[in-house]
Amino acid sequence: MNAPKHPHLSEGLTAPRIGGDARPGLCTDCGVSRMGDGRACGKACQFIQPDYDSAEARVHGRLPDSATDEAFFGVTAGMLRARLSPPAEGAQWTGLTTALAAQLLRSGTVDAVLTVAPHPDDRWRPQPVIVTDPQAMAAVRGMRMGYAPTLALLEDAAAAGHRRIAMIGIPCQVYALRAIEADLDLDRLYVIGTPCSDNTTTENFHTFLGLLDDRPETISYLEFRADYRVELRFDDGRPTRTVPFLKLPLSTLPADFFPMTCKTCVDYTNRLADITVGYMGGDGDQWLIVRNDRGAEMLAALGDRVTTRPLTDKGKREGAVKGFLVNTERAAGGLPLRSMPDWVRPIVAFLQPRIGPRGLEFARARVEMKAIETILHLRRAHPARIKNMVPPHVWRVAARYGLVPAPDETR
């Protein structure tokens, strides 16, 4: 049966009713638990016993070369600093992610895209949707914050007869999709991945917005930029404002503001996507990691709409990452603490974008920080799980900072 049309959504974009509930514990509600009897979670969940080596070899045809930057970012056929030209109106960056998906629909390569749109009652809440009209991709531009069981849409897509699909997803969703891919009986599957690090509930995110501005309901855009600032835009006529990372009110957030799943994420760069579209290595542009032939095909289809520039690679990350390690240890499970006096913060905030790591060095630093965070939080909160939850590529990245597995921490 065709999925019901959501009354607030545009033509060619549907929001099926998703039943079931998320599983308790380490669960990001990717949607698998809401499909059928939910038993696929046992093999699909990134937080049970991920097998990235087998998955990367199956999806990309080979393993990453750990002697290169693939140790940080996964299998890479090419990395680009890119932007859509002209930028798409209402895009978070320039609109590359939605442009890739729209072109797949426009060319007839796929007949449906699974992604998220803003919920009709809350622009920050993700609403899983099936998009069949390339023009409707404009309605899904921008960032959402919260859990989205996007994979549950696979059942609705199949019921509607869609056998050639694309999905835009975050790493834990993409890992689960790849784990069940062989069971889906699809003719074609294209995966556009975005990097992910720290998600939270939509309600928690509204609390954060309230700490950033006295009129949080007017914030229409928020982005963590590679120049160590958060950019805020408003729909009440006020000019764009930026806040240095060091001046963010993180100390006032509760220790559990970010869920344990995000504190123990082992795949920041979406290693199993065909193409990853992010910002970390873009140094002001978007950062593309083309991983295989499908990713190259999607990018080539945009032609001269994509403007590229050479990647940058500046600064030294080691001091910042070591500081993060110490602060995460001191936080004892909460948000990383900073001990610098208030009067020093403006000075460091001024220096960070000028002498701190930029471009690929910034991206390497963030991947190392996530590896460190994962190991430290699992050792504290779930020591029995670390043996199965931490894949070899995370240990390899963390080893530079003295974090190596104990005898009982590897399979």
C-alpha positions in Angstrom: 0.0 0.0 0.0 1.3 3.4 -0.8 2.5 5.5 2.1 0.1 8.3 3.3 0.8 11.8 2.2 1.8 14.2 5.1 -0.5 17.3 4.7 2.4 19.7 5.5 4.9 18.2 2.9 5.3 19.1 -0.7 4.4 17.0 -3.7 6.8 14.1 -4.2 7.8 13.9 -0.6 5.9 11.6 1.8 6.2 10.9 5.5 4.9 7.4 6.2 3.7 6.5 9.7 6.4 4.7 11.5 5.3 2.2 14.1 7.2 0.4 16.8 9.6 1.7 19.4 13.3 2.2 19.7 15.3 -0.4 21.7 16.6 0.7 25.1 20.2 1.2 25.9 22.8 1.8 23.3 20.4 2.6 20.4 20.2 5.6 18.1 16.8 4.4 16.7 18.1 4.0 13.1 14.8 2.3 12.3 15.8 -1.4 12.1 14.1 -2.2 15.4 10.8 -0.9 14.0 10.9 -3.3 11.0 9.3 -6.7 11.1 10.1 -8.4 14.4 13.2 -6.3 15.0 15.6 -9.2 15.2 17.8 -7.8 12.5 19.2 -5.5 15.2 21.5 -8.3 16.3 23.5 -8.1 13.1 22.8 -4.6 12.0 23.6 -2.5 15.1 26.9 -0.6 15.1 26.8 -0.8 18.9 26.8 -4.5 19.3 29.7 -6.1 17.4 30.6 -4.0 14.3 32.7 -5.6 11.6 34.1 -2.7 9.6 36.8 -4.7 7.8 34.3 -7.1 6.3 31.8 -4.3 5.5 34.4 -2.0 3.8 35.8 -4.9 1.8 32.3 -5.9 0.7 31.1 -2.3 -0.1 34.3 -0.8 -1.6 36.1 -3.8 -2.8 39.1 -3.4 -0.5 40.3 -2.4 3.0 41.6 1.0 3.9 45.4 1.5 3.6 46.4 2.2 7.2 49.7 3.8 6.1 47.8 6.7 4.6 45.0 9.1 5.5 42.6 6.2 5.0 43.5 5.2 8.5 41.5 8.2 9.6 38.8 8.6 7.0 38.3 5.1 5.5 38.5 3.8 1.9 39.1 6.9 -0.3 39.1 7.0 -4.1 39.4 10.8 -4.0 39.0 13.7 -1.6 37.9 17.2 -2.7 37.2 20.6 -1.3 34.1 21.5 -3.1 31.0 23.7 -3.3 27.8 23.8 -5.4 27.9 26.9 -7.6 25.7 28.8 -7.3 24.8 27.6 -3.7 21.3 26.3 -3.2 18.9 28.5 -1.4 18.3 27.4 2.2 21.2 24.9 2.2 23.2 24.2 5.3 26.4 24.7 3.3 26.0 25.0 -0.4 23.5 22.2 -1.1 25.8 19.4 -2.4 24.2 16.6 -0.4 20.6 17.3 -1.6 21.9 18.1 -5.2 23.5 14.6 -5.4 20.2 13.0 -4.4 18.1 15.2 -6.6 20.2 14.4 -9.7 19.8 10.7 -9.0 16.0 11.2 -9.1 16.1 13.6 -12.1 18.1 11.1 -14.2 15.9 8.2 -13.3 18.9 6.4 -11.7 16.7 5.9 -8.6 13.0 6.4 -8.0 13.1 7.2 -4.3 15.4 8.9 -1.8 15.1 8.1 2.0 16.1 11.0 4.1 14.8 13.5 6.8 12.8 16.7 6.5 12.0 19.2 9.2 9.0 18.1 11.3 5.9 20.3 10.6 5.7 21.3 14.2 9.4 21.8 14.9 12.0 22.8 12.3 14.8 21.2 14.3 13.1 17.8 14.7 13.9 15.2 12.0 11.0 13.7 10.1 11.9 10.6 8.0 10.5 11.0 4.5 10.5 9.3 1.1 11.3 11.7 -1.7 10.3 10.9 -5.3 10.4 14.3 -7.0 13.8 16.0 -7.5 12.2 19.4 -6.8 11.1 18.2 -3.4 14.7 17.7 -2.3 14.7 21.4 -1.6 12.4 20.8 1.4 14.9 18.6 3.2 17.9 21.0 3.1 19.4 22.0 6.4 20.4 20.4 9.7 18.1 18.5 12.0 18.9 17.4 15.6 17.4 14.3 17.2 16.7 10.7 16.4 15.3 9.6 13.1 14.3 6.0 12.3 15.0 6.5 8.6 15.6 2.8 7.9 12.0 1.9 8.8 11.1 3.6 5.6 12.6 0.7 3.7 9.4 -1.2 4.3 7.2 1.6 2.9 9.5 2.1 -0.1 9.3 -1.6 -0.9 5.5 -1.5 -0.5 5.4 1.4 -2.9 7.4 -0.7 -5.5 10.6 1.3 -5.2 13.5 -1.0 -6.0 16.1 1.6 -7.0 16.7 3.8 -4.0 19.2 6.2 -2.4 19.6 7.1 1.2 21.1 10.1 2.9 22.2 9.0 6.3 24.5 9.3 9.3 27.1 6.6 10.1 25.0 4.4 12.5 22.2 4.4 10.0 24.5 3.5 7.1 26.2 0.7 9.0 22.8 -0.9 9.7 21.8 -0.4 6.1 24.9 -2.2 4.8 24.4 -5.0 7.2 20.9 -5.8 5.8 21.5 -4.7 2.2 21.7 -8.2 0.9 18.2 -9.0 2.3 16.5 -6.0 0.7 16.2 -7.3 -2.9 17.0 -3.9 -4.4 18.0 -3.3 -8.0 20.1 -0.3 -7.1 21.3 1.3 -3.9 23.2 4.6 -3.6 24.3 5.9 -0.2 25.2 9.5 0.5 26.7 9.8 3.9 27.2 12.8 6.2 29.7 12.7 9.1 28.3 12.6 12.5 29.6 13.0 16.0 27.3 14.3 18.7 23.6 14.0 18.3 21.1 14.7 21.1 17.4 14.8 21.6 15.5 17.6 19.9 14.4 18.7 23.4 18.0 18.9 24.6 18.9 20.9 21.5 16.3 23.5 22.3 17.9 23.9 25.7 21.2 24.5 24.0 19.7 27.1 21.7 18.2 28.8 24.7 21.7 29.2 26.2 23.0 30.8 23.0 20.4 33.4 22.5 17.6 35.1 24.4 15.3 34.5 21.4 16.0 30.9 20.5 12.8 30.5 18.6 14.2 32.9 16.0 17.4 30.8 15.3 17.0 29.4 11.8 20.5 28.1 11.2 23.3 26.7 13.4 26.6 25.3 12.1 29.8 24.3 13.7 32.5 25.6 11.4 36.0 24.6 10.7 37.3 28.0 11.9 36.4 27.1 15.5 33.2 29.1 15.5 29.5 28.4 15.6 27.5 30.4 13.1 23.9 31.4 14.0 21.4 32.9 11.6 18.0 34.4 12.5 14.6 34.8 10.9 13.8 38.0 12.7 16.0 40.3 10.7 19.0 40.2 13.0 22.5 39.8 11.3 24.4 36.5 11.4 26.3 36.0 14.6 29.3 33.7 15.3 30.4 32.3 18.7 33.9 30.9 19.3 33.9 27.3 20.4 35.6 28.2 23.6 32.8 30.6 24.5 30.0 28.1 24.1 28.1 27.5 27.3 29.0 23.8 27.5 29.7 23.8 31.3 26.0 24.5 31.9 24.8 21.4 30.0 24.0 18.2 31.9 26.6 15.4 31.8 24.1 13.2 29.8 23.4 15.9 27.2 25.0 13.7 24.6 23.9 10.1 24.7 26.4 7.3 25.3 25.9 6.1 21.7 27.4 9.4 20.4 30.1 9.4 23.0 31.1 5.9 21.8 30.7 6.4 18.0 33.4 4.4 16.0 32.6 5.9 12.6 32.8 9.7 12.5 33.4 9.9 8.7 30.7 7.5 7.5 33.1 4.9 6.1 30.4 2.7 4.4 28.8 5.5 2.3 29.5 5.7 -1.4 30.3 9.3 -0.9 30.7 11.3 2.3 29.7 15.0 2.3 30.9 17.0 5.3 32.8 20.1 6.4 35.7 19.0 8.6 38.4 18.9 5.9 36.8 21.6 3.7 38.4 24.6 5.4 35.3 26.8 4.6 34.0 24.7 1.7 32.4 21.3 1.7 34.6 18.2 2.1 33.9 15.3 -0.2 35.2 11.8 0.2 34.5 9.7 -2.9 34.8 6.1 -1.8 33.9 3.9 -4.8 32.5 3.9 -8.4 29.0 4.7 -7.2 30.3 7.8 -5.4 32.3 8.9 -8.4 29.2 8.4 -10.6 27.1 10.6 -8.4 29.6 13.4 -8.3 30.3 13.3 -12.0 26.5 13.6 -12.7 26.6 17.1 -11.3 29.1 18.2 -13.9 30.2 21.9 -13.8 27.7 22.7 -11.0 30.5 21.7 -8.6 33.4 24.0 -8.1 36.5 22.4 -6.5 39.7 23.7 -4.9 42.8 22.0 -3.5 42.6 20.6 0.0 44.4 22.5 2.7 46.5 20.9 5.4 47.8 23.4 8.0 48.8 23.5 11.7 49.6 20.8 14.2 46.9 18.8 15.9 48.8 16.9 18.6 48.6 19.5 21.4 44.9 20.0 20.9 44.2 16.3 20.9 46.3 15.6 24.0 44.5 18.4 25.8 41.2 16.8 24.8 42.3 13.5 26.2 43.2 15.0 29.5 40.0 17.0 29.7 37.8 14.0 28.8 39.5 11.9 31.5 38.9 14.6 34.1 35.3 14.9 33.1 34.5 11.4 34.4 31.8 10.7 31.9 30.5 14.3 31.4 31.3 16.8 28.8 35.1 17.5 28.4 36.2 20.1 31.0 38.4 23.1 30.3 40.5 24.5 33.1 41.7 27.7 31.5 40.7 31.0 33.2 38.0 33.1 31.7 40.4 35.9 30.8 42.5 33.5 28.7 39.5 32.2 26.6 39.2 35.3 24.3 43.0 35.0 23.5 42.8 31.3 22.7 39.6 31.9 20.7 41.5 34.5 18.6 44.5 32.2 18.1 42.7 29.0 17.3 41.6 29.7 13.8 44.9 31.3 13.0 47.4 28.8 14.3 45.3 25.7 15.1 44.9 22.7 12.7 43.0 23.5 9.5 41.8 21.5 6.6 42.8 17.8 6.7 44.8 18.3 9.9 41.6 19.6 11.6 39.7 16.5 10.3 42.4 14.2 11.6 42.2 15.9 15.0 38.4 15.4 15.2 38.7 11.7 14.2 41.4 11.2 16.9 39.3 12.9 19.5 36.3 10.7 18.7 38.5 7.6 19.0 39.8 8.8 22.4 36.3 9.6 23.6 35.0 6.2 22.5 37.6 4.3 24.4 37.5 6.3 27.6 33.8 6.4 27.9 33.4 2.6 27.2 36.2 1.9 29.8 34.3 3.9 32.3 30.6 3.0 31.6 30.7 -0.3 29.7 34.0 -2.1 30.1 32.6 -5.5 29.2 31.5 -4.1 25.8 34.7 -2.6 24.6 36.0 -5.9 23.3 33.3 -6.1 20.8 32.4 -2.5 20.2 35.7 -1.0 19.3 37.0 -2.0 15.8 40.7 -2.1 14.9 40.7 1.2 13.0 39.7 3.1 16.2 42.6 1.4 18.2 45.0 2.3 15.4 44.1 6.0 15.5 44.2 6.2 19.3 47.5 4.4 19.7 49.4 7.6 18.9 48.2 8.9 22.3 49.0 5.9 24.3 45.6 4.3 24.2 46.1 0.6 23.4 43.9 -2.3 24.2 44.4 -4.3 27.3 44.5 -8.1 26.8 40.8 -8.4 27.6 39.8 -5.5 25.3 40.3 -7.2 21.9 38.6 -10.2 20.3 
